[in-house]
């Protein structure tokens, strides 16, 4: 996969995108829920933005048509697909493998990266044959790794990650980010000098899931809490949260590679990282690199996921997995901080230098030595590797320039949906 970027002039940020203008991604999910897992096998959005539902009988197909969606007759139901993934989970774990449900082709796709030995791959292939011909085996280049190390960078002794979305429990505000970014107790900073302490990690889940909260030291996210960065001092106002649909166009932002665009390719994906297995992930063809972990994934101002990991990079392309925001919010018992602006969202200028790490204000400064001094202080040292600040700063500089075209692609995409 190679992401595409098309230049365009930035649209008027005062124009909003009505929520009703979003693709009808919920229609397919509603139909699948109503018809049941034995009569359906998932749903997706086609190139025209119309929902498509995989069905196993004529009556289900007729009901899908009456609802205004397009049915596609398939052989295997969702129950069959999930039974196959259950069998895969029960087999001995092989690091460097993943599997997901390919709704469009009515298959389970098993992937193995370059670290999987020939013997392990042969054993998994035999297991797939026993399940049935609807399990597709694919080898992939690179390795499945967590994207540890930026929309806004946050740094600690556990590594360097991206702030995702700002959330609240009604009393205290937090940053929702990836769970693998650091264990509970990790101390995070918003600047590369280690002077602006943001907060401390708590209530994380990894492996199994991949989410955690960073509690703001001040207890409040501050100005711009509902904005996520897309680079170049620009941001997007977040107005709600939802589950994505296969085929849906999405954007993600991270401080290493900036804003990138792609498409949801599968749901309920399982990835066997070296650190452990994570399930229930969103699979996409958007690229990401180390440092993008925890960053926000969204569409039309709707929060969808936070970056977990994947393979490849933003030069050759790759696969990236995301922790669904809906599940994280439910498990953590918090709510997304959203814009009070009615009628959707629009690209917005950076809130200001006072914006919180989850929003649009860029982190500045290049003094590395003082950050390392803070991070190596015994009071702050925790599990994980120390930040290699110099090389990461160089990455940020080069990737920031390259991501300008992706930001322009974002503007072009949304300008086409405004009316």
LINCORGI-V378623 format. One record per residue. N is the residue number from 1. SS is DSSP state (A for helix, B for strand, O for the rest). NEAR is the number of other C-alpha atoms within 12 Angstrom. D_FIRST is the distance of its C-alpha to the first C-alpha in Angstrom with 2 decimals. Layout:
((N & SS & NEAR & D_FIRST) (N & SS & NEAR & D_FIRST))
//
This chain:
((1 & O & 24 & 0.00) (2 & O & 21 & 3.78) (3 & O & 30 & 6.47) (4 & O & 27 & 9.44) (5 & O & 23 & 12.98) (6 & O & 20 & 16.20) (7 & O & 18 & 19.53) (8 & O & 19 & 22.40) (9 & O & 19 & 25.69) (10 & O & 27 & 25.98) (11 & O & 26 & 27.67) (12 & O & 17 & 30.99) (13 & O & 22 & 30.48) (14 & O & 19 & 33.62) (15 & O & 22 & 32.10) (16 & O & 29 & 30.90) (17 & B & 34 & 28.48) (18 & O & 22 & 30.58) (19 & A & 26 & 29.33) (20 & A & 18 & 30.19) (21 & A & 21 & 27.64) (22 & O & 30 & 24.78) (23 & O & 31 & 23.16) (24 & O & 29 & 25.43) (25 & A & 34 & 23.21) (26 & A & 28 & 26.39) (27 & A & 30 & 27.96) (28 & A & 42 & 25.81) (29 & A & 31 & 26.34) (30 & A & 25 & 30.04) (31 & A & 36 & 30.41) (32 & A & 37 & 28.83) (33 & A & 20 & 31.20) (34 & A & 19 & 34.16) (35 & A & 29 & 33.72) (36 & O & 22 & 32.98) (37 & O & 27 & 30.72) (38 & O & 25 & 32.70) (39 & O & 32 & 32.24) (40 & B & 41 & 28.63) (41 & B & 43 & 25.23) (42 & B & 50 & 23.19) (43 & B & 48 & 22.13) (44 & B & 44 & 19.23) (45 & B & 35 & 19.00) (46 & O & 28 & 18.34) (47 & O & 14 & 17.10) (48 & O & 15 & 20.70) (49 & O & 24 & 20.92) (50 & O & 27 & 23.28) (51 & B & 35 & 23.47) (52 & B & 41 & 23.21) (53 & B & 50 & 25.05) (54 & B & 44 & 25.03) (55 & B & 39 & 28.75) (56 & O & 30 & 30.93) (57 & O & 24 & 34.13) (58 & A & 17 & 35.59) (59 & A & 16 & 37.28) (60 & A & 31 & 34.11) (61 & A & 28 & 32.47) (62 & A & 22 & 35.49) (63 & A & 24 & 35.34) (64 & A & 34 & 31.69) (65 & A & 23 & 32.72) (66 & A & 14 & 35.72) (67 & O & 23 & 33.62) (68 & O & 18 & 31.59) (69 & O & 33 & 28.32) (70 & B & 28 & 27.01) (71 & B & 36 & 27.63) (72 & B & 33 & 25.75) (73 & B & 28 & 27.94) (74 & O & 29 & 26.53) (75 & O & 24 & 28.32) (76 & O & 34 & 27.47) (77 & O & 36 & 28.32) (78 & A & 34 & 26.86) (79 & A & 24 & 29.74) (80 & A & 29 & 28.62) (81 & A & 36 & 25.04) (82 & A & 35 & 26.44) (83 & A & 23 & 29.04) (84 & A & 33 & 26.46) (85 & A & 35 & 24.73) (86 & A & 21 & 28.26) (87 & A & 23 & 28.98) (88 & A & 34 & 25.94) (89 & A & 27 & 27.10) (90 & A & 13 & 30.58) (91 & O & 18 & 29.60) (92 & O & 16 & 29.84) (93 & O & 25 & 27.04) (94 & O & 34 & 24.52) (95 & O & 29 & 22.75) (96 & O & 36 & 19.07) (97 & B & 43 & 18.50) (98 & B & 50 & 17.24) (99 & B & 46 & 17.74) (100 & B & 44 & 17.10) (101 & B & 43 & 18.41) (102 & B & 36 & 16.42) (103 & O & 41 & 18.82) (104 & O & 33 & 17.58) (105 & O & 28 & 18.20) (106 & O & 35 & 21.04) (107 & B & 34 & 19.88) (108 & B & 42 & 19.52) (109 & B & 39 & 16.44) (110 & B & 35 & 17.38) (111 & B & 38 & 15.06) (112 & B & 37 & 16.59) (113 & O & 34 & 15.44) (114 & O & 22 & 17.16) (115 & O & 25 & 20.26) (116 & O & 29 & 21.23) (117 & O & 17 & 24.16) (118 & A & 15 & 24.77) (119 & A & 13 & 27.70) (120 & A & 22 & 25.89) (121 & A & 29 & 23.12) (122 & A & 18 & 25.91) (123 & A & 21 & 27.77) (124 & A & 36 & 24.91) (125 & A & 27 & 24.36) (126 & A & 19 & 28.07) (127 & A & 25 & 28.00) (128 & A & 30 & 25.26) (129 & A & 20 & 27.50) (130 & A & 15 & 30.37) (131 & A & 24 & 28.57) (132 & O & 21 & 27.75) (133 & O & 21 & 25.51) (134 & O & 29 & 23.24) (135 & B & 34 & 21.61) (136 & B & 30 & 18.51) (137 & B & 28 & 17.89) (138 & B & 23 & 14.63) (139 & B & 27 & 14.40) (140 & O & 26 & 11.53) (141 & O & 23 & 11.63) (142 & O & 23 & 13.05) (143 & O & 31 & 15.16) (144 & O & 42 & 15.35) (145 & B & 40 & 17.37) (146 & B & 45 & 18.77) (147 & O & 44 & 17.84) (148 & O & 44 & 21.49) (149 & O & 49 & 22.82) (150 & O & 54 & 21.67) (151 & O & 57 & 22.06) (152 & O & 53 & 25.41) (153 & B & 52 & 25.84) (154 & B & 54 & 28.38) (155 & B & 52 & 29.78) (156 & B & 51 & 32.00) (157 & O & 39 & 33.19) (158 & O & 33 & 30.61) (159 & B & 41 & 27.74) (160 & B & 50 & 25.86) (161 & B & 52 & 23.90) (162 & B & 56 & 23.15) (163 & O & 60 & 25.58) (164 & O & 58 & 24.15) (165 & B & 61 & 26.61) (166 & B & 53 & 30.37) (167 & B & 46 & 32.36) (168 & B & 29 & 36.06) (169 & O & 22 & 38.54) (170 & O & 14 & 41.12) (171 & O & 15 & 42.88) (172 & O & 23 & 40.32) (173 & B & 33 & 36.92) (174 & B & 42 & 33.95) (175 & B & 58 & 30.38) (176 & B & 58 & 27.96) (177 & B & 60 & 25.42) (178 & O & 53 & 23.85) (179 & A & 46 & 26.43) (180 & A & 47 & 25.22) (181 & A & 56 & 25.83) (182 & O & 45 & 29.47) (183 & O & 32 & 32.37) (184 & O & 27 & 35.05) (185 & O & 25 & 37.24) (186 & O & 37 & 34.64) (187 & B & 40 & 35.83) (188 & B & 47 & 33.38) (189 & B & 40 & 33.87) (190 & O & 41 & 32.46) (191 & O & 33 & 33.22) (192 & O & 35 & 32.75) (193 & O & 28 & 36.54) (194 & O & 33 & 37.00) (195 & O & 23 & 39.55) (196 & O & 26 & 37.94) (197 & B & 28 & 37.79) (198 & B & 35 & 35.74) (199 & B & 34 & 36.46) (200 & B & 37 & 36.21) (201 & B & 37 & 33.82) (202 & B & 29 & 35.27) (203 & B & 31 & 34.55) (204 & B & 31 & 31.22) (205 & B & 31 & 29.64) (206 & O & 30 & 27.50) (207 & O & 29 & 26.73) (208 & B & 24 & 27.00) (209 & O & 40 & 25.63) (210 & O & 47 & 24.08) (211 & B & 48 & 26.15) (212 & B & 47 & 29.20) (213 & B & 48 & 31.50) (214 & B & 51 & 32.73) (215 & B & 37 & 36.22) (216 & B & 34 & 37.20) (217 & O & 23 & 40.31) (218 & O & 18 & 41.87) (219 & O & 22 & 41.00) (220 & O & 28 & 39.44) (221 & O & 35 & 36.04) (222 & O & 30 & 37.83) (223 & O & 23 & 37.02) (224 & O & 34 & 33.53) (225 & O & 41 & 32.79) (226 & O & 43 & 30.98) (227 & B & 52 & 28.59) (228 & B & 59 & 25.19) (229 & B & 51 & 24.10) (230 & B & 50 & 21.39) (231 & B & 44 & 22.79) (232 & O & 30 & 25.29) (233 & O & 29 & 27.99) (234 & B & 36 & 26.49) (235 & B & 40 & 25.93) (236 & B & 51 & 25.37) (237 & B & 46 & 28.20) (238 & O & 45 & 27.44) (239 & O & 36 & 29.60) (240 & B & 33 & 28.81) (241 & B & 35 & 26.78) (242 & O & 28 & 25.25) (243 & O & 34 & 23.03) (244 & O & 44 & 19.70) (245 & O & 43 & 18.97) (246 & B & 42 & 16.11) (247 & O & 34 & 14.45) (248 & O & 41 & 15.76) (249 & B & 36 & 14.24) (250 & B & 42 & 14.56) (251 & B & 49 & 14.88) (252 & B & 58 & 15.50) (253 & B & 57 & 17.66) (254 & B & 55 & 18.55) (255 & O & 57 & 20.92) (256 & O & 45 & 18.83) (257 & O & 46 & 15.86) (258 & B & 52 & 17.51) (259 & B & 49 & 16.16) (260 & B & 52 & 12.48) (261 & B & 43 & 11.33) (262 & B & 38 & 9.17) (263 & B & 37 & 10.43) (264 & B & 45 & 12.42) (265 & B & 37 & 11.37) (266 & B & 38 & 14.55) (267 & B & 41 & 17.79) (268 & B & 38 & 20.33) (269 & B & 42 & 17.98) (270 & B & 46 & 19.80) (271 & B & 49 & 18.71) (272 & B & 40 & 21.13) (273 & B & 35 & 20.92) (274 & O & 25 & 23.49) (275 & O & 24 & 25.59) (276 & B & 26 & 25.68) (277 & B & 33 & 24.15) (278 & B & 42 & 22.83) (279 & B & 33 & 22.79) (280 & B & 33 & 22.18) (281 & B & 43 & 18.89) (282 & B & 49 & 16.36) (283 & B & 46 & 12.86) (284 & B & 46 & 9.96) (285 & O & 37 & 6.25) (286 & O & 46 & 7.85) (287 & O & 47 & 8.20) (288 & O & 56 & 11.76) (289 & O & 49 & 14.22) (290 & O & 41 & 17.81) (291 & O & 45 & 20.04) (292 & O & 53 & 17.91) (293 & O & 54 & 19.46) (294 & O & 57 & 21.57) (295 & O & 60 & 20.20) (296 & B & 59 & 20.26) (297 & B & 57 & 17.76) (298 & B & 49 & 19.36) (299 & B & 44 & 19.56) (300 & O & 41 & 22.60) (301 & O & 43 & 24.44) (302 & B & 40 & 24.16) (303 & B & 47 & 23.35) (304 & B & 43 & 20.96) (305 & B & 47 & 20.00) (306 & B & 56 & 20.14) (307 & B & 58 & 17.48) (308 & B & 62 & 18.15) (309 & B & 54 & 15.73) (310 & B & 48 & 12.68) (311 & B & 41 & 11.03) (312 & B & 30 & 9.28) (313 & B & 32 & 9.89) (314 & O & 35 & 9.42) (315 & O & 20 & 9.85) (316 & O & 19 & 7.38) (317 & B & 26 & 4.82) (318 & B & 32 & 5.74) (319 & B & 44 & 7.77) (320 & B & 52 & 10.81) (321 & B & 56 & 14.08) (322 & B & 57 & 16.88) (323 & B & 52 & 20.61) (324 & B & 43 & 21.91) (325 & A & 45 & 24.45) (326 & A & 31 & 26.84) (327 & A & 32 & 27.54) (328 & A & 41 & 27.97) (329 & A & 35 & 30.44) (330 & A & 16 & 32.36) (331 & A & 19 & 32.65) (332 & A & 27 & 33.66) (333 & O & 20 & 35.95) (334 & O & 28 & 34.81) (335 & B & 31 & 33.82) (336 & B & 40 & 31.26) (337 & O & 37 & 32.91) (338 & O & 30 & 32.09) (339 & O & 29 & 33.22) (340 & O & 17 & 36.58) (341 & O & 22 & 35.63) (342 & O & 19 & 35.94) (343 & O & 23 & 33.71) (344 & O & 31 & 30.21) (345 & B & 39 & 28.53) (346 & O & 39 & 27.55) (347 & B & 41 & 26.08) (348 & B & 35 & 29.02) (349 & B & 29 & 30.35) (350 & O & 31 & 30.51) (351 & O & 28 & 33.36) (352 & O & 23 & 35.06) (353 & O & 20 & 35.41) (354 & O & 19 & 37.10) (355 & O & 30 & 34.03) (356 & O & 46 & 33.11) (357 & O & 55 & 30.15) (358 & O & 58 & 28.15) (359 & O & 53 & 28.59) (360 & O & 45 & 27.97) (361 & O & 37 & 30.32) (362 & O & 39 & 28.79) (363 & O & 37 & 30.27) (364 & O & 21 & 32.18) (365 & O & 20 & 34.13) (366 & O & 20 & 33.57) (367 & O & 17 & 36.39) (368 & O & 25 & 34.92) (369 & A & 19 & 38.13) (370 & A & 19 & 39.59) (371 & A & 32 & 36.48) (372 & A & 29 & 36.69) (373 & A & 23 & 40.37) (374 & A & 28 & 39.75) (375 & A & 37 & 37.06) (376 & O & 23 & 39.27) (377 & O & 17 & 42.23) (378 & O & 13 & 43.35) (379 & O & 14 & 43.54) (380 & O & 27 & 39.79) (381 & O & 25 & 38.48) (382 & O & 25 & 36.60) (383 & O & 21 & 34.36) (384 & O & 21 & 31.24) (385 & O & 21 & 30.59) (386 & O & 27 & 31.92) (387 & O & 35 & 29.68) (388 & O & 24 & 29.01) (389 & A & 34 & 29.50) (390 & A & 20 & 29.59) (391 & A & 18 & 26.21) (392 & A & 32 & 24.57) (393 & A & 30 & 26.32) (394 & A & 18 & 25.02) (395 & A & 26 & 21.41) (396 & A & 34 & 22.19) (397 & A & 24 & 23.71) (398 & A & 18 & 20.92) (399 & A & 32 & 18.05) (400 & A & 31 & 20.36) (401 & A & 20 & 20.69) (402 & A & 24 & 17.02) (403 & O & 37 & 16.41) (404 & A & 31 & 19.10) (405 & A & 29 & 16.89) (406 & A & 36 & 14.94) (407 & A & 39 & 18.45) (408 & A & 30 & 19.44) (409 & A & 29 & 16.60) (410 & A & 43 & 17.96) (411 & A & 36 & 21.41) (412 & A & 23 & 20.59) (413 & A & 30 & 19.07) (414 & A & 35 & 22.13) (415 & A & 25 & 24.59) (416 & O & 18 & 23.73) (417 & O & 24 & 24.75) (418 & O & 26 & 27.99) (419 & O & 11 & 31.19))
//
